[in-house]
Amino acid sequence: MTFSFNLRETQPDEILQMPGLYGAAFPNEDLVPLVEALLAEPAVLSLSAVIGETLVGHALFTRGRLEGATERVALLGPLAVHPEHQRKGIGQGLIGECLARLQAEGVAQVQVLGDPSYYCRSGFRPASRVVTPYPLPAEWAEAWQWQRLDGSETDLDGRLILPAPWMRAELWR
Ligand SMILES: CC(C)(COP(=O)(O)OP(=O)(O)OC[C@H]1O[C@@H](n2cnc3c(N)ncnc32)[C@H](O)[C@@H]1OP(=O)(O)O)[C@@H](O)C(=O)NCCC(=O)NCCS
């Protein structure tokens, strides 16, 4: 049987399924309060992967800016795929669709904090010069990744300014 899923902007009834998805994908971490706070932000792009009406994956991108710069930027995170459906292309599908939408609206660069060996598959490069809202542990320097969407090859510079849910030191250490 062919495996297929649909990607779409998150629907209200999928928000009710977020605790189940995030609890399964992150058993040792409670990301649901962050996800729910971000979903209430107008600056957020939220994409769901569904099989029928069942939420099996979710990606959030938060639009922000860099202090002293005019370019528009966005931060990817969190990203979750239900363990029963991992390694089927859902994560990369969600990232690719969101990047295409952000590129179309003129976002110049996207940041992510995560495993470089996964995110390099979607075009991210390690060790961004962009300054995180709060200091990162030194051992995470490579995990702070960047990708230009506007054709440039140069990492931007400046401190990342994001909506309130991200402006908490504990999310960055
Ligand atoms: C990480 C995650 C989003 C990947 O989603 P996915 O739908 O399984 O990923 P894809 O199917 O698009 O890609 C799968 C490939 O990535 C690889 N991969 C998955 N996680 C990886 C990691 N942390 N490091 C390196 N490679 C990884 C898989 O081995 C697989 O490789 P293969 O195609 O050569 O077999 C998913 O595994 C997940 O939700 N994990 C738990 C939560 C998490 O860690 N989220 C990301 C941090 S915010």
The ligand as a Tripos MOL2 file, in Angstrom:
@<TRIPOS>MOLECULE
LIG
   48    50     1     0     0
SMALL
NO_CHARGES

@<TRIPOS>ATOM
      1 C1         13.5030   14.5990   13.8670 C.3       1 LIG1
      2 C2         12.1570   14.3010   13.2200 C.3       1 LIG1
      3 C3         11.3350   15.5780   13.1280 C.3       1 LIG1
      4 C4         12.4110   13.7570   11.8070 C.3       1 LIG1
      5 O1         11.1680   13.5750   11.1560 O.3       1 LIG1
      6 P1         10.9720   12.3750   10.1350 P.3       1 LIG1
      7 O2          9.6720   12.5720    9.4580 O.co2     1 LIG1
      8 O3         11.2060   11.0900   10.8230 O.co2     1 LIG1
      9 O4         12.1940   12.6640    9.1540 O.3       1 LIG1
     10 P2         12.2700   12.3720    7.5950 P.3       1 LIG1
     11 O5         11.4520   11.1530    7.2490 O.co2     1 LIG1
     12 O6         11.9770   13.6070    6.8540 O.co2     1 LIG1
     13 O7         13.8090   12.0650    7.4400 O.3       1 LIG1
     14 C5         14.2460   10.8550    7.9340 C.3       1 LIG1
     15 C6         15.7240   10.7520    7.8200 C.3       1 LIG1
     16 O8         16.3330   11.6360    8.7560 O.3       1 LIG1
     17 C7         17.1510   10.8770    9.6450 C.3       1 LIG1
     18 N1         17.0850   11.4790   10.9690 N.ar      1 LIG1
     19 C8         16.0350   11.6030   11.7820 C.ar      1 LIG1
     20 N2         16.4210   12.2230   12.9340 N.ar      1 LIG1
     21 C9         17.7480   12.4710   12.7990 C.ar      1 LIG1
     22 C10        18.7120   13.0640   13.6330 C.ar      1 LIG1
     23 N3         18.4270   13.5610   14.8430 N.pl3     1 LIG1
     24 N4         19.9810   13.1370   13.1610 N.ar      1 LIG1
     25 C11        20.3160   12.6630   11.9530 C.ar      1 LIG1
     26 N5         19.4340   12.0880   11.1100 N.ar      1 LIG1
     27 C12        18.1660   11.9950   11.5440 C.ar      1 LIG1
     28 C13        16.5590    9.4880    9.6420 C.3       1 LIG1
     29 O9         17.5370    8.5340   10.0130 O.3       1 LIG1
     30 C14        16.1740    9.3390    8.1870 C.3       1 LIG1
     31 O10        17.2990    9.0160    7.4000 O.3       1 LIG1
     32 P3         17.1970    8.0090    6.1770 P.3       1 LIG1
     33 O11        16.1960    8.6280    5.2340 O.co2     1 LIG1
     34 O12        18.5770    7.9930    5.6190 O.co2     1 LIG1
     35 O13        16.7140    6.7330    6.7410 O.co2     1 LIG1
     36 C15        11.3640   13.2160   13.9760 C.3       1 LIG1
     37 O14        12.1660   12.0710   14.0540 O.3       1 LIG1
     38 C16        10.9430   13.6420   15.3740 C.2       1 LIG1
     39 O15         9.8820   14.2320   15.5550 O.2       1 LIG1
     40 N6         11.7760   13.2940   16.3830 N.am      1 LIG1
     41 C17        11.4850   13.6000   17.7750 C.3       1 LIG1
     42 C18        11.4080   15.0590   18.0480 C.3       1 LIG1
     43 C19        12.6050   15.8450   17.5360 C.2       1 LIG1
     44 O16        13.7490   15.4480   17.7780 O.2       1 LIG1
     45 N7         12.3200   16.9530   16.8200 N.am      1 LIG1
     46 C20        13.3350   17.7670   16.1960 C.3       1 LIG1
     47 C21        13.9580   18.7280   17.1160 C.3       1 LIG1
     48 S1         12.9720   20.1420   17.4080 S.3       1 LIG1
@<TRIPOS>BOND
     1     1     2 1
     2     2     3 1
     3     2     4 1
     4     2    36 1
     5     4     5 1
     6     5     6 1
     7     6     7 2
     8     6     8 1
     9     6     9 1
    10     9    10 1
    11    10    11 2
    12    10    12 1
    13    10    13 1
    14    13    14 1
    15    14    15 1
    16    15    16 1
    17    15    30 1
    18    16    17 1
    19    17    18 1
    20    17    28 1
    21    18    19 ar
    22    18    27 ar
    23    19    20 ar
    24    20    21 ar
    25    21    22 ar
    26    21    27 ar
    27    22    23 1
    28    22    24 ar
    29    24    25 ar
    30    25    26 ar
    31    26    27 ar
    32    28    29 1
    33    28    30 1
    34    30    31 1
    35    31    32 1
    36    32    33 2
    37    32    34 1
    38    32    35 1
    39    36    37 1
    40    36    38 1
    41    38    39 2
    42    38    40 1
    43    40    41 1
    44    41    42 1
    45    42    43 1
    46    43    44 2
    47    43    45 1
    48    45    46 1
    49    46    47 1
    50    47    48 1
@<TRIPOS>SUBSTRUCTURE
     1 LIG1         1 GROUP 0 **** ****
